[in-house]
Amino acid sequence: MQQKRRAGDPAGTDVVEVYDEFVYLVRFLTAGERAHDGSLTLAQHSLLGYIARNPGCRATDISEVFGVNRSTVSRQLRNGVDAGWVDAGTGPTRLGHPLHLTARGTALLAATVARRHDEVRAGLDGWGEDDLELFVRLLRRFREGVESTATPPTDKNDGVTSA
């Protein structure tokens, strides 16, 4: 559906089309079906990735960085502990328990990252090097433009162990 472009839109970009494509990508990336193929959901992937990058972190840290209620983090953590992916060490209850990935959690995260990389690789199949470089530059430019209008994230996604 073609929308009328508004004067002043950056480079005449149709914001509606860009937004629609992002919505489609987010739906693809967060699809619950991933759990059926042995991969982590986006929420699980994000949680395990954060713990992998920040061993010894606590639920309160995750809650603060992700901007969600502690009860949401606690529910996800309980699932991760029950599944054998996360080890909640001992520590004062009021501070929360230090969190670490188990060997099983580390292996599952690595396998999920590999599958997601394969999905991206499949989507880029047939692209030339110039197209890939341009695509990465444009994505970074867009992200930096969006980030400049928001509070910068405190968790730098390293692209290897997280969503």
N, C-alpha and C positions, 0 to 999 in steps of 0.2 A: 504494500500500500504506500503510495507516494504522498508524502505530506508536503504542504507548502513550506518552503524554506523561509526562515525569518531573517530579516536584515541584521547583520552583525554576527551571524553564526560563523564560527571559525572556518575559514576557507570554504564557506558555503556548504559545509557538511550537513547532511540530513541527520540531525541528532536522533530522531525517532528510529531510523534504520540502525544506527550505531547501537543505541540502547537495546533494540530488539535482538541484535546479534549477541550482545553481552548476556542478555537474559537467557538466550538459547544455550550459550556456552556454560553459564552457571548451572543451568538445569542438567546439562550433560555431566558436568563435573561432580555434581552433588547427587546424582541419581542413586537411589537406594538399591538398585539392582546390583551394584558393585559388590555388596555384601554376599550375594549369591555366588559370585565367581571366586570367592576366597580373598577378595581385596577388602581393605578397610573402607568404611564410609568416609566422606570428607571430614565429618566431625571427629571420628576416631583417628583418622590420618593426621589431622591438625594437632590433636592432643598428644599422640605418640611422638610426632615430629618435634613438638615443643619440649617434651620431656627428654628426648634424645639430645636436643641442642642445649638443654639446661638441666643436667643431672643433679638431683638433690632439690629441685624446685618443689614448691608446695602448691596445694590447690588454690590458696589465696593468690599466689603469683599468677597462676593460669587465669583465674577469674579476672584479675586486674588487667592483664595483657589482652585477653580476648574480649573484655568488655561484657561479660555475661555474669549472671548471678552465681554465687558459690554453689548453690544447690544444683545448678545445671552441671557444673564441673564435677561435683561430688558424685552425681548419678553416672556420668560418663566414666569417671575414675573407678567407681565400684564395678561397672561392667568390665573395664580393662583389667582390674585385679582379679575378678572372678574368671575371666578368660585366660588368665595366666600371662598377660602381656606386660603388666605393670606391677612393680613391687613397691608397696608403701612401707617404708622403713619405720623404725621406732622414733618417737620424739614426743615432745609435749603436745597434747591434744589441742590446746588453744592456738598453737602455732601451725598445726597441721603436720602431717608426716612427710618426710623427704621422699621424693618419688624417683624411681629409676626404671628403665625398661628391663625386662627379663630377656634372656636369650631368645625366647619365643617371640616376644614383642619386637625385638630388634630384627629378627628374621622376617616376620610378617610385614613390618614397615619397609624393609628393603625390597621384598617381593612386590609390595604394592607400588612403591616408587618405580620399580622396573616395568610393571604393567602400564602405569600411567605414562611413562616415557615412551613405551611402545605405541600407545594410543596417539600421542603427539607425533611420533615418528610417522605413523600411518597417515595422519592428516597432512603431513608435510611432504609425503612421497611425491616425487616428480618436481618439486620446487627447485629452482636454481639457487646457487649460492648468493647471488645478488638479491633475489627475492627474500631469502631467509634473513639476510643481514638487514634489509629494509624493514621487514616485518618486526624483527626484534627491536630495532631503533624506534619504530612507530609505537609499539606497545610500551616501551620504556618511557617514551615522551608522553604518552597518554597517562600512564600511571603517575609519573612525576607531576603532571598538571593536576591530577585529581588529588594527590597527596598534598600538594601545596595549599589546598583549600581546607584540609582536614588536619587533625592532630596526627603527627607522625607516629607510626607504629613503633612500639618498643621492642617487638620481636622481629628481627630481620630474618625472613624466610631465606634459607640458604639454597632452596631448590633441590636439595638432595634428600633430606630426611623429613620433609614436610610437604604439606599441601600447598 
